Amino acid sequence: MPASPAVFLTAAQWDRASLTALDRRLRRRGVRTGVDPERVQTDDLLPEPVLQDLGACDALVAVWSEAAAGDPFVEAHLETAASFGKRAIRYTPNGDAQFETLLCDLYGDAPVPAPREPAGVAVDPGRWRITDHDAALELDLVLGPDGRATGTGTARDRTGRVSGSWRYDAPEEELALDLRITIGLRPTPLALLLCPTGRDGDRIHAADAHGLAAPHTYTVVPVSENGADPR
């Protein structure tokens, strides 16, 4: 395994809370993770981003339970990972000792890092500009105190209305955005889970929580009422 293992996580729908907890614990210890957030198949094929992440991972970790043994998506993830020659680990959450054993398995001969220190940043209600440096995407969002998000988004050379929801998990330092961008007649879903990695003045640097094949980086900048960067 490399110094920062890339792990695809899967679980039955019934075990999604366990998967989320494991995902966060692994990322705090330097493991890069990928997941299948939508759990959909078309003509018995997993979505292309999921296939790419399964191809890019070092190992697949399945949160194992009776529900997982019969879950069609867990089976699809396991079968696809096997077709790519990836190692599969069946993990039953059972305390800290078992988690540390999993970490040692994933890191192999490399040292297991200590839990990462918090970046010490927060995202509050207000107007923010979120720019993706790896794709032509910019969001100008008003994050309401009621959890609603509205604004505009530019994808490549087209701009549309944005609506949806947001939340900031302060202990985990994660900004979750569940948005829809309406360009033309059809809204396009956009789900982002961003982890702040540092601050430069008011500018927050962030990274994808997920995404093994094509990880993205972002800046999150507060915007004044007249649309200017307050700096």
N, C-alpha and C positions, 0 to 999 in steps of 0.2 A: 504493500500500500504506500502511496505518496505521503508526504508530510501533512497534507490536508486532504483526507479521504473524501471522495465524492460518493454519496450513498443515496440510492433511490429508496423511498419509504412507501410501504403499502399496508393497508389494513382494511378490514371489513367496515362497512358503513357504521355498524354497531360499535366499532372500536375507534371511531374517529377522534374521540377525546384523548384516548391513550396515544394515538399517533401524533396528535398536536403536542402533547406533553413531551414525548420522546424527541420529536423534531426540535423543539426549543432547547432541550437539554443537550442534544448533539451539537447544535449550532453554537451554543455557549462554550463548547469544548473544541471548537475549530473545525468541525466536520461540515462540509458543504452538502446540502441536501436538495433533493428534488421530490416532488409529489405529483399525484394526478388529482388536481383540484375538482374537476368536473365529473369524472367517472362516466364518460360516454364512449361509445364505440359506433363507428359507421361501417356497415358491411363487415362486421366482425373485426375491424381494425381499430387500434387505439389511435388517438390524435397524433399528428406529426410531432408536436413538441414533447409529448410523453415518450414517443419512440426515440426521439433524439436524446432525451435525458437518460433513458434506459441504455442506450448505446454508449453514452458518455460516462456512466457511473462506474465505480470500481467494484461495488457490491450492491445487492438488493437486500434490504432488511424488512421482513414481514412481521408486523405485530401479530403474533399467533394466538389463536383462540378457536373455539368450536365454530364461531361464526366465520372466521377467516378461511377455515378448511373448505367451506362450501360457497365462498363468495366468488362470483364470476370474474370480477375485476382483479381480485388478488390472484386468481388462477391465470388470468391473462397477463398480468405483470410478471409472474413467476415464469410462465412459458416464454414470454418475449425475452426476458433477461437471460434465460437459458439458451435461447437461440443466438444471443450475442456472446455467449461464453462467459457470462457473469456469474460470480459466486452468489448464492442465496443463503441468508441467515434467518432462521425462524426464531424470533425473540419474544418471550413471554415476560412482560414487565413483572418484576418480583423483587423490588428493593434496590438499594444503592450498590450492593456488592455485584449483583448481576449486571447493572448498568456499567460499572467500571470494567467488568470482564468483557462486555461488548466493545467498549472503547479500546481496550488492549487488543482485541481481535481485529478491529478496524485499522488501528495504527501499526500493527505488526511490530517491527523492530524500531520504529520511530518513537520518540518520547511523546507521551500523552500530555497535551498542554493543560494548564490549570484553567478553571473557568475564566472567561474573558471579563475584563473590567467594564463597567457601564461607560458608555460614551459621554454621559452627562448632558444630554440634549433632550429637548421636548418639542412637540408640535402641538400648538394650542389652536382654538377656534380663531378664525380670521381669514384673510386673503393670502394665498400662497401661490407661487409659481414653481412648478415641478418640471424639470427638464431631464430627459433621458439622453445621456451623452452617446449612447450606442445605437440609437435609432432616431429618426426624425419625429420626435414626439415632445410636445410641450403642453402642459396643462396650466390653466389660470383658474384656480379654484377658490371658491368661498366655502370654507369648512365651518358649518354652523354649529352652535353649541348644542343643538338638538341631534347631532349626528348626521345631518343631511349635508350633501356636497352638491354644489351647483357651479356653473361657470362655462368656460369654453376650452376646447382642446384642438390642437393642430397635429395632425398625423400626416407626415410627408408634406404635401403642399395643399392639404385640404383642412378646413377648419369647421368644426361643428359644435353644437350645444352638448354640455355634459351635465348629467344628473346622477345621483346615486347616494351612497352613504360612506362614512369614514369613521374610524376610531383610532385612538392612540393609546396603546398599552404602555403606561409609564414604567412599570417594573421590568417589562421585557424590552422596552424601547423599540416598539414596532408600530409603524404607521400602516394600517390596513385600509385600502380603498377598493370599494366595490362599485364601479362606475359603468355608465353607458354613454357612449359618444354617438350622437345622431348626426351623421353626414349623409345628406340626401334624404331618402325615405326610410332607411332601415337603421335602427340603433345597433351599435356594435359593443359587446361587453368588454370591459377592461378591468381586470382584478389585479391589484398590486399589493405586495406585502414588502415594505421597505424597512431596512434596519439602518438607523443612523450610525455612521462610522467616525464622525468627527464634526467639528464646527470651525468655520473661518469667519469670524465676526458674526453677522446674522445668518450667513449662508451655511446650511447644513448639508454635509455630504452623506449620501446614503447608498446602499447596495440592495440588490434583490435578496430577499430571504431564500428564495428558491431559484432554480434554473441552473442546470449543470452544463448543458451543451452551449448555451448562449447567455451567460450572466451579464447583467446590465448594471450601470452605475448612474446615479442621479444627483442633482442638486435640488434642494428644497429651500426656497427663498421667500421671506415675507415681503408682501407688496403693499404699498400705501394705497390709499383710496383713489388717487389719480393715476394708478397703474405703474408708478415708478418704483424702482428698487429703492428702499428707504436709505440704503447706504449712499 
